């Protein structure tokens, strides 16, 4: 399977924007109020396309429409955990530096 350049892949994502919008609206209707098109794409890239990005529009649209809410929830949970963990690390480093300066 031929690997697409980032530019070509982004062009296919633009063509798939109606499907992305549809998935965002579906997730909104299920109670995920903070969903954005970018989060849907990020979820697909981290959870579905982490090893191989599709190189044809129909495969991209199929993956978008088949994205399960449970997969999206797992993505958001892991993203929140990583963000919280990063913030804890930053706070710990800043706290240590403040203690040493006193």
MOPAC internal coordinates of N, CA, C and O (Angstrom, degrees):
PM7 1SCF
backbone

  N    0.0000 0     0.00 0     0.00 0    0    0    0
  C    1.4480 1     0.00 0     0.00 0    1    0    0
  C    1.5274 1   108.58 1     0.00 0    2    1    0
  O    1.2310 1   121.07 1   -46.53 1    3    2    1
  N    1.2896 1   115.56 1   133.47 1    3    2    1
  C    1.4582 1   122.19 1  -177.39 1    5    3    2
  C    1.5278 1   111.09 1   -78.24 1    6    5    3
  O    1.2310 1   120.74 1   -48.04 1    7    6    5
  N    1.3366 1   116.18 1   131.96 1    7    6    5
  C    1.4656 1   122.13 1   178.91 1    9    7    6
  C    1.5263 1   109.39 1   -81.33 1   10    9    7
  O    1.2310 1   120.86 1   -50.33 1   11   10    9
  N    1.3165 1   115.97 1   129.67 1   11   10    9
  C    1.4661 1   121.17 1   178.65 1   13   11   10
  C    1.5195 1   110.71 1   -84.21 1   14   13   11
  O    1.2310 1   121.11 1   -31.75 1   15   14   13
  N    1.3235 1   115.48 1   148.25 1   15   14   13
  C    1.4633 1   119.73 1   171.82 1   17   15   14
  C    1.5268 1   107.99 1   -69.89 1   18   17   15
  O    1.2310 1   120.63 1   -19.22 1   19   18   17
  N    1.3172 1   116.39 1   160.78 1   19   18   17
  C    1.4689 1   120.26 1   177.48 1   21   19   18
  C    1.5201 1   111.08 1   -59.05 1   22   21   19
  O    1.2310 1   120.75 1   140.83 1   23   22   21
  N    1.3185 1   116.17 1   -39.17 1   23   22   21
  C    1.4670 1   120.48 1  -179.59 1   25   23   22
  C    1.5288 1   110.95 1   -63.38 1   26   25   23
  O    1.2310 1   120.36 1   134.83 1   27   26   25
  N    1.3269 1   116.91 1   -45.17 1   27   26   25
  C    1.4676 1   120.96 1   179.59 1   29   27   26
  C    1.5290 1   110.64 1   -66.02 1   30   29   27
  O    1.2310 1   120.52 1   139.40 1   31   30   29
  N    1.3358 1   116.61 1   -40.60 1   31   30   29
  C    1.4631 1   120.06 1   179.30 1   33   31   30
  C    1.5247 1   110.47 1   -64.90 1   34   33   31
  O    1.2310 1   120.16 1   136.16 1   35   34   33
  N    1.3302 1   117.30 1   -43.84 1   35   34   33
  C    1.4663 1   120.85 1   178.51 1   37   35   34
  C    1.5226 1   111.40 1   -62.43 1   38   37   35
  O    1.2310 1   120.36 1   145.78 1   39   38   37
  N    1.3290 1   116.92 1   -34.22 1   39   38   37
  C    1.4677 1   120.78 1   176.49 1   41   39   38
  C    1.5388 1   109.92 1   -64.34 1   42   41   39
  O    1.2310 1   120.40 1   137.82 1   43   42   41
  N    1.3250 1   116.85 1   -42.18 1   43   42   41
  C    1.4644 1   119.88 1   177.35 1   45   43   42
  C    1.5309 1   111.09 1   -64.82 1   46   45   43
  O    1.2310 1   120.58 1   141.78 1   47   46   45
  N    1.3318 1   116.51 1   -38.22 1   47   46   45
  C    1.4711 1   119.60 1   177.45 1   49   47   46
  C    1.5263 1   111.25 1   -62.88 1   50   49   47
  O    1.2310 1   120.35 1   141.69 1   51   50   49
  N    1.3269 1   116.94 1   -38.31 1   51   50   49
  C    1.4691 1   120.49 1   176.49 1   53   51   50
  C    1.5206 1   110.43 1   -61.42 1   54   53   51
  O    1.2310 1   120.42 1   137.80 1   55   54   53
  N    1.3251 1   116.81 1   -42.20 1   55   54   53
  C    1.4624 1   120.62 1   178.25 1   57   55   54
  C    1.5242 1   111.43 1   -65.53 1   58   57   55
  O    1.2310 1   120.47 1   151.74 1   59   58   57
  N    1.3255 1   116.72 1   -28.26 1   59   58   57
  C    1.4639 1   121.55 1  -179.20 1   61   59   58
  C    1.5311 1   112.47 1   -89.29 1   62   61   59
  O    1.2310 1   119.96 1  -171.97 1   63   62   61
  N    1.3125 1   117.69 1     8.03 1   63   62   61
  C    1.4721 1   120.56 1  -175.64 1   65   63   62
  C    1.5308 1   113.94 1   -57.86 1   66   65   63
  O    1.2310 1   118.52 1   145.39 1   67   66   65
  N    1.3533 1   120.44 1   -34.61 1   67   66   65
  C    1.4783 1   117.40 1   175.75 1   69   67   66
  C    1.5340 1   112.65 1   -61.81 1   70   69   67
  O    1.2310 1   120.16 1   142.96 1   71   70   69
  N    1.3272 1   117.31 1   -37.04 1   71   70   69
  C    1.4672 1   120.45 1   178.18 1   73   71   70
  C    1.5281 1   110.47 1   -68.64 1   74   73   71
  O    1.2310 1   120.50 1   141.08 1   75   74   73
  N    1.3271 1   116.65 1   -38.92 1   75   74   73
  C    1.4659 1   120.96 1   178.37 1   77   75   74
  C    1.5269 1   109.77 1   -63.77 1   78   77   75
  O    1.2310 1   120.78 1   135.49 1   79   78   77
  N    1.3199 1   116.11 1   -44.51 1   79   78   77
  C    1.4705 1   121.62 1   177.90 1   81   79   78
  C    1.5289 1   110.68 1   -61.14 1   82   81   79
  O    1.2310 1   120.67 1   138.43 1   83   82   81
  N    1.3135 1   116.32 1   -41.57 1   83   82   81
  C    1.4616 1   121.33 1   178.53 1   85   83   82
  C    1.5259 1   111.26 1   -62.75 1   86   85   83
  O    1.2310 1   120.17 1   136.47 1   87   86   85
  N    1.3400 1   117.28 1   -43.53 1   87   86   85
  C    1.4646 1   120.83 1   179.15 1   89   87   86
  C    1.5236 1   110.62 1   -65.64 1   90   89   87
  O    1.2310 1   120.78 1   140.16 1   91   90   89
  N    1.3341 1   116.11 1   -39.84 1   91   90   89
  C    1.4733 1   120.13 1   177.41 1   93   91   90
  C    1.5293 1   109.61 1   -59.77 1   94   93   91
  O    1.2310 1   120.23 1   134.16 1   95   94   93
  N    1.3264 1   117.17 1   -45.84 1   95   94   93
  C    1.4690 1   121.04 1   179.99 1   97   95   94
  C    1.5266 1   111.46 1   -64.43 1   98   97   95
  O    1.2310 1   120.62 1   141.72 1   99   98   97
  N    1.3211 1   116.41 1   -38.28 1   99   98   97
  C    1.4733 1   120.18 1   177.54 1  101   99   98
  C    1.5296 1   110.06 1   -62.25 1  102  101   99
  O    1.2310 1   120.47 1   133.93 1  103  102  101
  N    1.3213 1   116.70 1   -46.07 1  103  102  101
  C    1.4610 1   120.13 1   179.65 1  105  103  102
  C    1.5273 1   111.24 1   -65.60 1  106  105  103
  O    1.2310 1   120.23 1   144.78 1  107  106  105
  N    1.3224 1   117.17 1   -35.22 1  107  106  105
  C    1.4794 1   120.68 1   174.91 1  109  107  106
  C    1.5240 1   109.43 1   -60.02 1  110  109  107
  O    1.2310 1   120.90 1   135.01 1  111  110  109
  N    1.3284 1   115.89 1   -44.99 1  111  110  109
  C    1.4685 1   119.61 1  -177.42 1  113  111  110
  C    1.5286 1   111.86 1   -65.97 1  114  113  111
  O    1.2310 1   120.27 1   158.24 1  115  114  113
  N    1.3281 1   117.09 1   -21.76 1  115  114  113
  C    1.4644 1   121.58 1   177.83 1  117  115  114
  C    1.5242 1   112.31 1   -89.26 1  118  117  115
  O    1.2310 1   120.44 1  -177.85 1  119  118  117
  N    1.3392 1   116.76 1     2.15 1  119  118  117
  C    1.4594 1   120.54 1   175.22 1  121  119  118
  C    1.5137 1   115.57 1   104.10 1  122  121  119
  O    1.2310 1   119.72 1  -179.30 1  123  122  121
  N    1.3146 1   118.13 1     0.70 1  123  122  121
  C    1.4673 1   121.15 1   177.52 1  125  123  122
  C    1.5280 1   107.87 1   -87.95 1  126  125  123
  O    1.2310 1   121.00 1   -93.64 1  127  126  125
  N    1.3163 1   115.69 1    86.36 1  127  126  125
  C    1.4657 1   121.39 1  -170.68 1  129  127  126
  C    1.5190 1   114.05 1   -73.49 1  130  129  127
  O    1.2310 1   119.56 1   154.85 1  131  130  129
  N    1.3184 1   118.45 1   -25.15 1  131  130  129
  C    1.4676 1   121.45 1  -175.40 1  133  131  130
  C    1.5234 1   113.70 1   -90.99 1  134  133  131
  O    1.2310 1   119.96 1  -170.15 1  135  134  133
  N    1.3198 1   117.68 1     9.85 1  135  134  133
  C    1.4674 1   121.26 1  -177.74 1  137  135  134
  C    1.5230 1   110.09 1   -67.95 1  138  137  135
  O    1.2310 1   121.08 1   -44.46 1  139  138  137
  N    1.3345 1   115.54 1   135.54 1  139  138  137
  C    1.4611 1   121.68 1   173.24 1  141  139  138
  C    1.5269 1   107.67 1  -126.57 1  142  141  139
  O    1.2310 1   120.90 1   -14.36 1  143  142  141
  N    1.3131 1   115.89 1   165.64 1  143  142  141
  C    1.4650 1   120.08 1   176.08 1  145  143  142
  C    1.5300 1   110.44 1   -58.48 1  146  145  143
  O    1.2310 1   120.58 1   138.76 1  147  146  145
  N    1.3155 1   116.50 1   -41.24 1  147  146  145
  C    1.4692 1   120.79 1   179.95 1  149  147  146
  C    1.5279 1   111.74 1   -62.84 1  150  149  147
  O    1.2310 1   120.27 1   141.38 1  151  150  149
  N    1.3327 1   117.09 1   -38.62 1  151  150  149
  C    1.4619 1   119.81 1   178.45 1  153  151  150
  C    1.5247 1   111.27 1   -67.44 1  154  153  151
  O    1.2310 1   120.24 1   143.03 1  155  154  153
  N    1.3315 1   117.15 1   -36.97 1  155  154  153
  C    1.4641 1   120.49 1   176.81 1  157  155  154
  C    1.5292 1   109.42 1   -62.08 1  158  157  155
  O    1.2310 1   120.50 1   133.90 1  159  158  157
  N    1.3272 1   116.64 1   -46.10 1  159  158  157
  C    1.4642 1   120.89 1   179.48 1  161  159  158
  C    1.5259 1   110.58 1   -63.96 1  162  161  159
  O    1.2310 1   119.95 1   134.61 1  163  162  161
  N    1.3281 1   117.70 1   -45.39 1  163  162  161
  C    1.4662 1   121.20 1   178.72 1  165  163  162
  C    1.5281 1   111.13 1   -59.78 1  166  165  163
  O    1.2310 1   120.72 1   138.14 1  167  166  165
  N    1.3237 1   116.22 1   -41.86 1  167  166  165
  C    1.4582 1   120.92 1   178.41 1  169  167  166
  C    1.5251 1   110.35 1   -60.42 1  170  169  167
  O    1.2310 1   120.64 1   133.43 1  171  170  169
  N    1.3195 1   116.38 1   -46.57 1  171  170  169
  C    1.4621 1   119.97 1   179.12 1  173  171  170
  C    1.5230 1   110.86 1   -60.98 1  174  173  171
  O    1.2310 1   120.62 1   137.47 1  175  174  173
  N    1.3188 1   116.42 1   -42.53 1  175  174  173
  C    1.4625 1   119.65 1  -178.19 1  177  175  174
  C    1.5251 1   111.60 1   -67.40 1  178  177  175
  O    1.2310 1   119.75 1   143.67 1  179  178  177
  N    1.3152 1   118.08 1   -36.33 1  179  178  177
  C    1.4690 1   121.07 1  -177.32 1  181  179  178
  C    1.5294 1   112.94 1   -84.86 1  182  181  179
  O    1.2310 1   120.30 1   147.42 1  183  182  181
  N    1.3208 1   117.03 1   -32.58 1  183  182  181
  C    1.4605 1   119.88 1  -172.31 1  185  183  182
  C    1.5361 1   113.44 1  -105.17 1  186  185  183
  O    1.2310 1   119.74 1   148.68 1  187  186  185
  N    1.2994 1   118.11 1   -31.32 1  187  186  185
  C    1.4688 1   121.54 1  -174.23 1  189  187  186
  C    1.5254 1   111.50 1  -109.59 1  190  189  187
  O    1.2310 1   120.61 1   135.50 1  191  190  189
  N    1.3177 1   116.43 1   -44.50 1  191  190  189
  C    1.4640 1   121.38 1  -174.05 1  193  191  190
  C    1.5272 1   112.76 1  -102.24 1  194  193  191
  O    1.2310 1   119.13 1  -158.22 1  195  194  193
  N    1.2986 1   119.26 1    21.78 1  195  194  193
  C    1.4665 1   120.65 1  -174.16 1  197  195  194
  C    1.5245 1   112.79 1   -62.72 1  198  197  195
  O    1.2310 1   119.98 1   151.37 1  199  198  197
  N    1.3280 1   117.64 1   -28.63 1  199  198  197
  C    1.4634 1   120.16 1   179.67 1  201  199  198
  C    1.5236 1   112.23 1  -102.23 1  202  201  199
  O    1.2310 1   120.21 1   134.74 1  203  202  201
  N    1.3169 1   117.20 1   -45.26 1  203  202  201
  C    1.4660 1   120.96 1  -177.20 1  205  203  202
  C    1.5243 1   110.56 1  -136.37 1  206  205  203
  O    1.2310 1   121.16 1   -61.98 1  207  206  205
  N    1.3059 1   115.38 1   118.02 1  207  206  205
  C    1.4610 1   119.33 1   174.16 1  209  207  206
  C    1.5240 1   108.64 1   -78.77 1  210  209  207
  O    1.2310 1   120.20 1   -39.82 1  211  210  209
  N    1.3226 1   117.22 1   140.18 1  211  210  209
  C    1.4634 1   118.85 1   176.72 1  213  211  210
  C    1.5216 1   110.65 1   -65.35 1  214  213  211
  O    1.2310 1   120.72 1   -29.59 1  215  214  213
  N    1.3188 1   116.23 1   150.41 1  215  214  213
  C    1.4591 1   119.14 1  -178.29 1  217  215  214
  C    1.5251 1   112.88 1  -114.86 1  218  217  215
  O    1.2310 1   120.73 1  -168.92 1  219  218  217
  N    1.3288 1   116.22 1    11.08 1  219  218  217
  C    1.4531 1   120.38 1   177.86 1  221  219  218
  C    1.5224 1   109.13 1  -134.18 1  222  221  219
  O    1.2310 1   120.85 1   -34.25 1  223  222  221
  N    1.3147 1   115.99 1   145.75 1  223  222  221
  C    1.4625 1   121.03 1  -174.29 1  225  223  222
  C    1.5250 1   111.68 1   -61.06 1  226  225  223
  O    1.2310 1   119.82 1   140.41 1  227  226  225
  N    1.3265 1   117.95 1   -39.59 1  227  226  225
  C    1.4631 1   118.76 1  -177.15 1  229  227  226
  C    1.5238 1   111.12 1   -65.09 1  230  229  227
  O    1.2310 1   119.72 1   147.13 1  231  230  229
  N    1.3356 1   118.14 1   -32.87 1  231  230  229
  C    1.4574 1   121.11 1   178.21 1  233  231  230
  C    1.5285 1   111.04 1   -70.44 1  234  233  231
  O    1.2310 1   120.82 1   142.00 1  235  234  233
  N    1.3260 1   116.03 1   -38.00 1  235  234  233
  C    1.4725 1   120.70 1   177.56 1  237  235  234
  C    1.5197 1   109.90 1   -63.41 1  238  237  235
  O    1.2310 1   120.94 1   131.23 1  239  238  237
  N    1.3313 1   115.80 1   -48.77 1  239  238  237
  C    1.4732 1   120.33 1  -179.37 1  241  239  238
  C    1.5278 1   110.25 1   -62.59 1  242  241  239
  O    1.2310 1   120.11 1   138.79 1  243  242  241
  N    1.3155 1   117.40 1   -41.21 1  243  242  241
  C    1.4596 1   121.19 1   178.46 1  245  243  242
  C    1.5281 1   110.66 1   -60.16 1  246  245  243
  O    1.2310 1   120.12 1   134.77 1  247  246  245
  N    1.3279 1   117.38 1   -45.23 1  247  246  245
  C    1.4640 1   120.83 1   178.70 1  249  247  246
  C    1.5226 1   111.56 1   -63.66 1  250  249  247
  O    1.2310 1   120.62 1   139.75 1  251  250  249
  N    1.3118 1   116.42 1   -40.25 1  251  250  249
  C    1.4696 1   120.56 1   179.58 1  253  251  250
  C    1.5260 1   109.81 1   -62.41 1  254  253  251
  O    1.2310 1   120.85 1   129.47 1  255  254  253
  N    1.3253 1   115.99 1   -50.53 1  255  254  253
  C    1.4636 1   119.87 1  -175.89 1  257  255  254
  C    1.5293 1   112.53 1   -69.87 1  258  257  255
  O    1.2310 1   119.99 1   154.55 1  259  258  257
  N    1.3286 1   117.63 1   -25.45 1  259  258  257
  C    1.4650 1   121.24 1   179.08 1  261  259  258
  C    1.5283 1   113.46 1   -90.14 1  262  261  259
  O    1.2310 1   119.83 1   178.95 1  263  262  261
  N    1.3281 1   117.92 1    -1.05 1  263  262  261
  C    1.4677 1   120.99 1   178.58 1  265  263  262
  C    1.5263 1   109.33 1   -61.64 1  266  265  263
  O    1.2310 1   120.74 1   -57.71 1  267  266  265
  N    1.3104 1   116.19 1   122.29 1  267  266  265
  C    1.4647 1   121.43 1  -178.63 1  269  267  266
  C    1.5310 1   110.07 1   -86.79 1  270  269  267
  O    1.2310 1   121.47 1   -31.20 1  271  270  269
  N    1.3054 1   114.79 1   148.80 1  271  270  269
  C    1.4628 1   119.42 1   178.41 1  273  271  270
  C    1.5309 1   110.53 1   -61.86 1  274  273  271
  O    1.2310 1   119.95 1   147.28 1  275  274  273
  N    1.3301 1   117.70 1   -32.72 1  275  274  273
  C    1.4644 1   120.19 1   178.97 1  277  275  274
  C    1.5325 1   111.09 1   -66.55 1  278  277  275
  O    1.2310 1   120.28 1   145.02 1  279  278  277
  N    1.3289 1   117.07 1   -34.98 1  279  278  277
  C    1.4644 1   120.55 1   176.40 1  281  279  278
  C    1.5195 1   109.76 1   -67.20 1  282  281  279
  O    1.2310 1   120.59 1   137.80 1  283  282  281
  N    1.3306 1   116.48 1   -42.20 1  283  282  281
  C    1.4582 1   120.62 1   177.80 1  285  283  282
  C    1.5310 1   110.38 1   -62.25 1  286  285  283
  O    1.2310 1   120.50 1   137.73 1  287  286  285
  N    1.3331 1   116.64 1   -42.27 1  287  286  285
  C    1.4689 1   120.66 1   179.91 1  289  287  286
  C    1.5248 1   110.46 1   -63.87 1  290  289  287
  O    1.2310 1   119.79 1   139.49 1  291  290  289
  N    1.3229 1   118.00 1   -40.51 1  291  290  289
  C    1.4641 1   121.31 1   176.82 1  293  291  290
  C    1.5211 1   110.85 1   -61.68 1  294  293  291
  O    1.2310 1   120.98 1   138.19 1  295  294  293
  N    1.3278 1   115.74 1   -41.81 1  295  294  293
  C    1.4760 1   120.44 1   178.23 1  297  295  294
  C    1.5236 1   110.46 1   -61.48 1  298  297  295
  O    1.2310 1   120.32 1   131.15 1  299  298  297
  N    1.3227 1   116.99 1   -48.85 1  299  298  297
  C    1.4705 1   121.14 1  -178.48 1  301  299  298
  C    1.5332 1   110.36 1   -62.95 1  302  301  299
  O    1.2310 1   120.52 1   139.33 1  303  302  301
  N    1.3268 1   116.61 1   -40.67 1  303  302  301
  C    1.4656 1   120.16 1   179.18 1  305  303  302
  C    1.5253 1   111.05 1   -62.86 1  306  305  303
  O    1.2310 1   120.40 1   134.28 1  307  306  305
  N    1.3276 1   116.85 1   -45.72 1  307  306  305
  C    1.4648 1   119.51 1  -179.49 1  309  307  306
  C    1.5223 1   110.98 1   -68.15 1  310  309  307
  O    1.2310 1   120.27 1   143.43 1  311  310  309
  N    1.3213 1   117.10 1   -36.57 1  311  310  309
  C    1.4692 1   121.69 1   178.15 1  313  311  310
  C    1.5300 1   109.69 1   -64.16 1  314  313  311
  O    1.2310 1   120.39 1   137.22 1  315  314  313
  N    1.3046 1   116.85 1   -42.78 1  315  314  313
  C    1.4588 1   121.31 1   179.05 1  317  315  314
  C    1.5192 1   110.56 1   -65.05 1  318  317  315
  O    1.2310 1   120.72 1   137.74 1  319  318  317
  N    1.3279 1   116.24 1   -42.26 1  319  318  317
  C    1.4649 1   120.18 1   178.94 1  321  319  318
  C    1.5220 1   110.87 1   -61.55 1  322  321  319
  O    1.2310 1   120.33 1   134.20 1  323  322  321
  N    1.3275 1   116.97 1   -45.80 1  323  322  321
  C    1.4681 1   121.20 1  -179.59 1  325  323  322
  C    1.5210 1   109.85 1   -64.47 1  326  325  323
  O    1.2310 1   120.20 1   135.84 1  327  326  325
  N    1.3322 1   117.22 1   -44.16 1  327  326  325
  C    1.4628 1   120.72 1   179.14 1  329  327  326
  C    1.5223 1   111.34 1   -62.47 1  330  329  327
  O    1.2310 1   120.18 1   136.87 1  331  330  329
  N    1.3443 1   117.26 1   -43.13 1  331  330  329
  C    1.4680 1   120.94 1   178.81 1  333  331  330
  C    1.5164 1   111.01 1   -65.74 1  334  333  331
  O    1.2310 1   120.64 1   138.51 1  335  334  333
  N    1.3350 1   116.37 1   -41.49 1  335  334  333
  C    1.4546 1   120.99 1  -179.98 1  337  335  334
  C    1.5322 1   110.16 1   -64.14 1  338  337  335
  O    1.2310 1   120.63 1   138.40 1  339  338  337
  N    1.3232 1   116.40 1   -41.60 1  339  338  337
  C    1.4606 1   120.95 1   177.85 1  341  339  338
  C    1.5232 1   109.90 1   -62.77 1  342  341  339
  O    1.2310 1   120.48 1   136.50 1  343  342  341
  N    1.3164 1   116.70 1   -43.50 1  343  342  341
  C    1.4542 1   119.94 1  -179.27 1  345  343  342
  C    1.5260 1   110.37 1   -65.14 1  346  345  343
  O    1.2310 1   119.94 1   141.31 1  347  346  345
  N    1.3241 1   117.72 1   -38.69 1  347  346  345
  C    1.4655 1   120.87 1   176.91 1  349  347  346
  C    1.5219 1   110.67 1   -62.37 1  350  349  347
  O    1.2310 1   120.50 1   138.69 1  351  350  349
  N    1.3233 1   116.65 1   -41.31 1  351  350  349
  C    1.4648 1   121.03 1   178.64 1  353  351  350
  C    1.5203 1   110.96 1   -63.64 1  354  353  351
  O    1.2310 1   120.71 1   136.32 1  355  354  353
  N    1.3100 1   116.24 1   -43.68 1  355  354  353
  C    1.4695 1   120.69 1   179.50 1  357  355  354
  C    1.5250 1   109.98 1   -63.29 1  358  357  355
  O    1.2310 1   120.87 1   134.85 1  359  358  357
  N    1.3212 1   115.95 1   -45.15 1  359  358  357
  C    1.4571 1   120.40 1   179.56 1  361  359  358
  C    1.5229 1   110.87 1   -61.97 1  362  361  359
  O    1.2310 1   120.35 1   139.64 1  363  362  361
  N    1.3294 1   116.94 1   -40.36 1  363  362  361
  C    1.4594 1   120.43 1   179.37 1  365  363  362
  C    1.5206 1   110.87 1   -64.05 1  366  365  363
  O    1.2310 1   120.04 1   137.17 1  367  366  365
  N    1.3074 1   117.52 1   -42.83 1  367  366  365
  C    1.4636 1   121.03 1   179.91 1  369  367  366
  C    1.5205 1   110.40 1   -66.32 1  370  369  367
  O    1.2310 1   120.40 1   135.07 1  371  370  369
  N    1.3102 1   116.84 1   -44.93 1  371  370  369
  C    1.4650 1   120.76 1  -179.66 1  373  371  370
  C    1.5241 1   109.64 1   -64.71 1  374  373  371
  O    1.2310 1   120.66 1   138.64 1  375  374  373
  N    1.3322 1   116.35 1   -41.36 1  375  374  373
  C    1.4604 1   120.93 1   178.56 1  377  375  374
  C    1.5101 1   111.79 1   -62.27 1  378  377  375
  O    1.2310 1   120.13 1   138.41 1  379  378  377
  N    1.3346 1   117.36 1   -41.59 1  379  378  377
  C    1.4653 1   121.24 1   178.63 1  381  379  378
  C    1.5160 1   110.59 1   -63.93 1  382  381  379
  O    1.2310 1   120.29 1   139.01 1  383  382  381
  N    1.3223 1   117.05 1   -40.99 1  383  382  381
  C    1.4672 1   120.58 1  -179.80 1  385  383  382
  C    1.5145 1   111.30 1   -67.16 1  386  385  383
  O    1.2310 1   120.44 1   142.79 1  387  386  385
  N    1.3323 1   116.77 1   -37.21 1  387  386  385
  C    1.4627 1   119.39 1   178.89 1  389  387  386
  C    1.5192 1   110.59 1   -67.15 1  390  389  387
  O    1.2310 1   120.59 1   140.41 1  391  390  389
  N    1.3673 1   116.47 1   -39.59 1  391  390  389
  C    1.4627 1   120.26 1   179.32 1  393  391  390
  C    1.5274 1   111.46 1   -63.77 1  394  393  391
  O    1.2310 1   119.94 1   140.62 1  395  394  393
  N    1.3084 1   117.72 1   -39.38 1  395  394  393
  C    1.4693 1   121.71 1  -179.20 1  397  395  394
  C    1.5233 1   112.28 1   -69.79 1  398  397  395
  O    1.2310 1   120.60 1   152.77 1  399  398  397
  N    1.3451 1   116.47 1   -27.23 1  399  398  397
  C    1.4551 1   119.25 1  -178.04 1  401  399  398
  C    1.5278 1   112.20 1   -80.68 1  402  401  399
  O    1.2310 1   120.26 1   168.22 1  403  402  401
  N    1.3279 1   117.11 1   -11.78 1  403  402  401
  C    1.4701 1   120.38 1  -179.15 1  405  403  402
  C    1.4942 1   111.71 1   -86.62 1  406  405  403
  O    1.2310 1   120.10 1   180.00 1  407  406  405

